[in-house]
């Protein structure tokens, strides 16, 4: 397996990057103590959004996830000059085949599950449906047919599907294994959530009224996180992913993904707690073999040294753990680069090498 791996240390004061069902920052027990946690799904969403905005003009990251896919298929059919009524009918038919109709939303054609397709893939499905309609006078969705249509169309806007993967339970031929690998972010040290009590002034209250206009509480924490992001280059470039893209397009996808993985931050409470802090340290590796997390560097929680925060000791522990694993298991890397020793552009270029995928 040809891999690019990022081992990231990122420090956040006073944030709630990822909330649980009661609005508190997520946590996990690791190494016998409570750690701050951000789920991989949460950070993947931030990375995907960043990549899509970054390469908006090139359109390589063109997929959207949602329940209302019938409307998108119907619009693609209308663009192919299928009459409006028939477009809506076929759109609902295909959407029901892909994700089953939600009985509560008959008017909105909402599927039970959120589906993840790019605009190019939707267009390929619509073209296949129109061809069937022209030949037979009706559309009969069959397993494998839509996947075949997408493969033949070779849409170039499905980089996010290739990286993050897709599951379609009703038609497994449409499933795509994600080439991206993501860990939950865990604090390198023990963390206890804290409570922020706040009050708001009622600026229109009458004279003599007492008390605040509103009071409440919010939970937050402060943590230095370790997180792992990997990219399986062999999988990304195979025939079921982006083999049909040009060498330059694949290089753009890799570069954009690496930048997004480093710079993207979950946006929870972005205006009230402002958690936009870039990583303080990234160990970047390009190597062959099995993906490897370095989280066990922090199985024993990092403790603050005199006059130091968590960043420096976390960095020291991470580098020592990687050196120990290299020596113990005879691990080799074709590229081993650190940020901020290299700036972001040079860091990414160094991991990609002179020969882009």
N, C-alpha and C positions, 0 to 999 in steps of 0.2 A: 504494500500500500504506500503510495507516494503522498506524503502529508506535509501540510504547513500547520504548525501549532502555535498558539499564542497562550502564554501563561501570564495572566494580568493581575497586578495589584492596583487597587483603586480605593481611595479613601473618601468617605462622605461624612460630613458633620450634619447633624440635625436634619434627617431625612426620613421619609417613609416611601421608599422606592417601589415597594410591592406589598399591597395590603392583603390580609386574610379576610375571612368572612365577617369579622367584626370590626374591620377597619384598622387593625393593628399591623405593624410591620411583621412580615413572616419571619419565623425562626426555625431552627433545627438543633437537635442534640448531636454533637460531634465531639469525640474525644472526652466524653463525660461531662460536657458543659454546654450551655445554651449559646448558640451562635446566631447572629443576624443572617438572614437568607434572602436572596432574590431568585425567584424561579427562572429556569432556563426559558420557559415560554414567554415570560415577561421581557427578558432581555432580547430574545429573538425577535419579538415584535418591534422593539426599538431599533434593532439592527436592520430589519427589513424595511422599515419606514425611512430610515436614513439613506439606505442604498437606493431606494426608489426615487427619493427627492434628489439625490446626488447625480444620478444618471437619467434624469427625467427626459432630457432631449434625445438621448440615444435609445431609450425605450427598451433596454434589455431586461430591466426589472419591472415587468408589466402585469403581474398577477394581482388579483384582488380576491379576498375571502369573504363570503357572505351567504345568506339564505335566499336572496332574491335573484337567482341565476336565470330564471325563466325570462325576466325582462331583458337581460343581456343577450340571450339567445334570440329572442324575438326581434330585437333591434338589428342584430347581425343578419337575420333573415330579410328584414325590410331593406337593408342595404343591398341585398342580392335581388331586390325587386319582387319579393314574395308579398302578396297582398296582406294588409294589416291583420285581418281576422285570422287568416291561416298562419301568419307568423306567431301570433299570440297562442294559438292552439298548439302548434308544434313546440314552441318554447316551453309551455307548461308540460307537454308530454315528455320532452327530453329531461326537464328539470325533475319531474316525478321519477323518471327512470334512474337518474343519478342520485337523488337524495330523498326520495319519497315526499309526498305532499303532506304538509302539516294541516290537519283537519281544522285547526283554529283559524287558519289564514287562507281560506279558499279564494277569497277575492284578491289577495296579494300574491298568490302563487308562491308562498314561502315554503322552502324545504325544511325537513326535520333537522338536517345537519348543515353546517356551514361548508360550502364547497370552495375550492381554491383552484382557479383557472386564470390563465392570462387571456388578454384580448385576442391574441393570435390563435390560441387554442379554441376559444369560443367561435371565432370566424371559421376555423377548420371544421368544427362540429356543424355549424350552420350550412356550410358548403356541402358537406356529406348528406345532410338532411334534405337540402334542396335537390341534389342529384337523385336521391331516392324518390322524392316527391315527383320529379319530372318523369322518372322512369316507370314508377308504379302507381302514381296517383295518391300515395299515402306514405307515411313514415313509420317504420317498425324498428325501434331501437333494439340492438342486440349487443350482448357482451363482446367486447373486442373490436367492434366496428368503430366506435368513437376514438379509441386509442390508435387504431390503424390510420384513421383520417388525420389525427394530430401528427403522427409520425411522418406521414407522406407530405403534409404541409410544411413541416420543419419550421415552426414558428420560432423566432429569435428573441421573443420577449418573455421567455419563461425561465429566466435565470433564477428568480426567487423560488420557483417550484423546484428547480434542480438542486438548489442549495438547501432549502428548508423541507422539501419533501411534501408528499400529498397522500392522503388515505381516502379511498372511495370504496366503502364497504359493499355497495350494491354492484360494483363492477371492478374487481381486483385488477383487471388489465390496465386501468387508469392510475393505479397506485405508482408513486415515484418515491424511491428511497432517497432521503435527503443526503447530500454530500457533506453538509455541515454537521459538526459535532459540538455540543454545548453542555456545559455543566451548570448546575445551580451555583450561584455565587454564594460563598460562605465567608463569614468574617474569620480572619486569622486568629482572633482572640475571643475571649468570652464577652458576651454582650447582654445587658439587661435593658429592655425597653423602658422608656421614660414617658411621663405624661405632661403634656402642655395644657395648662388651664388658660382659657382666654375669655375675654368679655368684649362686647361691642356696645358702643354708646348709641342710645336712641336720640338722634339729633332733633326730633320733632315732638319730644315729650312735653307735657304741660308743666307749668310752674308748680312746684310742690311734689311732683312725681319723684319717687325714690328708686334707686337701683339701676342696674344695667339694662340695656335693651335686649341683650342675649348673652348667655354664658354657655360654655361647653368645654369639652376636653378632646384632645387628640393625642395619639401615641406616636412616638418617634424613637429613633436610635441614632447612634453615631458608630461607624464601623469602617475598618479597612478590610476590603473583600479580596479574596482570591477567586478568580474564575478562569475557566479553560474554554477556549474556542479552537476547533480544529477544522480543516478542510481536506477532504479526501479528493485529491486531484485526479486520480485514476477514475473514480466514479463520476466526478463532475464532467469529465471529457469523454465518457463512453456514449454509445449509440442511443441509450435511453435518456440521456441528459443533454449535453451541449456539443456533441460531436459534430452536428450540422452547422454550428457557428464557426466563423473564421477564427484563425489563431489570434488575431488582434481583438476580436470581440470577447473571446475567452479570457484574454489577458486583462481586458477592461473589467470583466465580471470579477476576476480574482482580486484585482487591485481595489475595486470598489467595496467588495465584501470585507477585505482586511481593514480598510479605513473605517468602514461602518462598525466593525466589531470592536475597534479600539475607541472610537469617538462617540458612538451612540450611548445614550443614557435613558433609562425609563423616565417617563414624564409625569409620574404621579406627584401631585402637589408641587408642580413645577413653579408656580407663581408664589406660593406661600412659604416654601422651604428651599427652593432653588438648589437642586442637586446636580447641576451641570459641572461636574469636576472630571477632567480627563484622567487617565491612569497615571500613577506616579512611577510605575515601572512595568515594562513588558519584556519578557524573555520570549523571543521568536525563534522557532526551530523549523528547519526543513529537513525531513529525514524519511527513510523507508522503514516500514514495519508496523507494529501495533500501536494504536493511539495510547497515549500515556498521560494521565493526570498527575500533577504534583501536589495534590491537596493534602496528602499524608505528611507533607512538611509541617502542616499545622495541626496534626492530630493532637499534639501537645500544644495547648493554646499559647500564643506568644504573650510574653509579659513585658511591660514597659521597663526599660533600663533607666537609670538615673538621668534626668534631663532629656529624655527621648520619648517620642510618641511611638505609634505602632508601625510606621512606614519603614524605618531603617531596620529594625529587628526582623520584620517580615521579609524584607528583601534579602537579608543575610541568611535567614533560615531557608528560603526558597532556593537560593543559589547553591547552598551547601547540600541540600537534598538532591538537586539535579546532578551535582558532581558525584554524590554517593551512588546514585542509580546508574550513572554512566560507568563508573568503575566496577560496580557489582555485576551488572548485566551486559557489559561490553557494548553499550549503546553508542552509536555514531550519528552525527548530524552533518549533512552537507552544507548547512548554513546555521549558524548560531549567532544571533544578533540581539542586542539589548537597546531598548528605548528607555531613557533619553540619551544614551551614549551616541546614538544615531538619531537624526531628526526623522519625522514621520515618513517623509517621502523616501529618504535613503533606506530607512528600516524596511519599508514595503518592497522597494526595488531589490534590496539584498535578499529578501526571502523568495522573491519570484525568480531571481537570477537573470542572466542574459538571455536564456532561451525560455521565452514565455510558453505556457502551455497552449 
